[in-house]
Amino acid sequence: MTQILIVEDEPRIAAFVAAGLKAAGYASHIEHTGTPVAELVAGGDFDLVILDVGLPDIDGFEVLRQVRRRSPGIPVIMLTARSAVRDRVAGLEAGADDYVPKPFSFEELLARVRSRLRVSVQETSLTLRHGGIELDVRTRRVRVDDKEIDLSAREFALAEVFLRHPDQVLSREQLLSAAWGYDFDPGSNVVDVYVRYLRKKLGADAIQTVRGMGYRLA
Ligand code: CA
């Protein structure tokens, strides 16, 4: 079932949207603050995010930036009470797929949701392949030489970064910001540790060390 994350601090509006989505056959989950959103979305359970700009802790644009760093493909529709063109531009620049100004009718929002879900199914049903490695970004299935293997969520995120940039040398900083997404201690060896995990699962030669620069998918 399609799962939609509603990020909206006004209970009345959140409930209105959730009830409408339910009637249209979609499951939803409501968050009233922005802080947990990027982590939740990175968990992979949601197909689309409806994101309010005015939130009590961090503003919707910042939430959007955090989501985009970790989940570049998820469709995000922004809601805002502010009618300023500036907000619309800021939202689209920060990577929003669409924008619905408040007040809105549910039909209007639903039309955008349906159209975004259609686009995203086409875009994300793709499988990433390199050598004998195959990653289905939608089902999160991984195969190596036609054998299915299990990756943790973090291993999958890191593998996905490599497969999206085959033959490219990726620095530890690039890998950290793409797969972890928040400001890790740059002295942390977490990337090296996870590259070791991936080598165990994808093959010892799957990822090359490029001395002084980083790593590359072989
Ligand atoms: Ca609000």
Boltz pocket constraint, residues with backbone or C-beta under 6 A from the ligand:
constraints:
  - pocket:
      binder: B
      contacts: [[A, 8], [A, 9], [A, 10], [A, 52], [A, 53], [A, 54], [A, 55]]
      max_distance: 6.0
